[in-house]
């Protein structure tokens, strides 16, 4: 592809490998001499310079404007030798105002107060995950053509900075984390990990959601090559790696994207859309073609370069609704008078089409908290085109239910059953995520009603119910062994708690439950339709009981019975089924009976 074509496609919003053209790239001239070409997009700038420790941060390396829409370029006789020691920024001039900015397309950035970009060439990493990638494709396309969602998906959500730390409280690096996470997650029976954002961010307490360097794996834990090792290592254990991806907004730190060229550039220009005041961030202008090229290229970059197996797309609702977290008078309706952001709708469709055209076997997961229709339906059917969305309704209802005194749960019985009214309207993941165990919300164990002992009983019952309920699964780290303290991003999980009997038992229980899920086709093969589910007892509010059947494709099934009361359950009638069984349900317990017959129960 020629420079002219790349420039044209970038400005058209259809150049989805923009990271190969923009940023800093090593090249050689006709005599084999190395130089570096720098390119950036700055439509509002009057002048742009490349500055760094190689030229004393001076204005001695001006860039040339190469398109009317604001692409700038400079070719500097600068090799990539010792590149991790060469720092640079762009100096942009707009109406006499000068701003220093890190490179939006840099592959490696400084952390915390080190706000410059590093001159870094992506390594030729020796990937050994060919077998994993083949199995990934086979799992999604067992017939060779039609995407299949009839596979077990059980996700362990991880914040790398607090999963585990060194003895002195410092960070482990990507390689150390991989060597600990891989065997642990495999042993526990998870199929994937989902990483909170790893793109470079200055503030630890943002958990990675306030990003400055969208193309740079955070240097907190090592180099981009180290992150490649991390993904490759997880794949060696048969574990998929999902990445939390943030296309909604970006950090307002001075060296980042905010008013990149001295005025609104990557963000919306209007005050009604530009900023999320509660989060203190700027919204991406996804209606702007160059921003579309930036973001969609970024999504594909993680799949291309780092072999990521899917993206969990953060804050989708905040992009879809013009009035999201805004009061009357703070937003302007769409031309049709609605609160829909039609630019965001078009962006998500374009994003998912671009991803699945190139990677039909990855997962695109929406964190979408409203009742927006057809989030997981194909674009050709009018949907947004995601693979899955988080089931926030299930989470909210169940957290209310398990936090209620069992004596009064009968009045909240709908919290236990209502999710089945809509469970098959979308492709859902049941997510008990990091958001539910911070900011005074308590840990998952502490959310359970009752005494210390009763909380463990309640949590075991809840986890079993969640595992049997239709939908894929996600659990945040620490919940598997019942960490009692809320999650703190600035320190390690309290792994010492597993030396106490009740927490050690919870850890073993979660592992056994996870492996039972993996081994039981009825719990995932027909996960997304009524063909895989049948109520036996939906209305036993007075007894706090729920009983249902889950079916596999071959007719085998499991009977799932749960007692969320603090007393043993009484015998229940058969209600027209051709057979019945007496089951003893102790307080706060679940019983799962597996039937291996090939004959469906009528």
Buried (B, 14 or more C-beta within 10 A) or exposed (E): EEBEEBBBBBBEBBBBBBBBBBBBBBEEEEEEEEBBBBBBBBBBBBBBBBBBEBBEBEEEBEBEBBBEEBBBBBBBEBBBEEBEEBBBBBBBBBEEEEBBBBBBBBBBBBBEEBBBBBBBBBEEBEBEBEEBBEBBBEBBBEEEEEEEBBBBBBBBBBBBBBBBBEEEEEBBBBBBBBBEBBEBBBEBBBBBBBBBBBBBBBEBEBBBBBBBBBBBBBBBBBBBBBBBBBBBBBBBBBBBBBBBBBBBBBBBBBBBBBBBBBBBBBBBEEEBBBBBEEBEBBBBBBBBBBBBBBBBBBBBBBBBBBBBBBBBBBBBBBBBBBBBEBEEEEBEEEEEEEBBBBBBBEBBBBBBBBBBEEBEBBBBBBBBBEEBEBBBBBBEEEBBBBBBBBBBBBBBBBBBBBBBEBEEBBEBBEBBBEBBEEBBEBBBBBBBBBBBBBEEBBBBBBBBBBEEEBBBBBBBBBBBBBBBBBBBBBBBBBBBBBBBBBBEBEEBBBBEBBEEEBBBBBBBBBBEBBBBBBEBBBBBBBBBEEEBBBEBBBEBBEBBBBBBBBBBEEBBBBBBBBBBBBBEBEEBEEEEEEEEEEBEBEBBBBBBEEBEEEEEBE
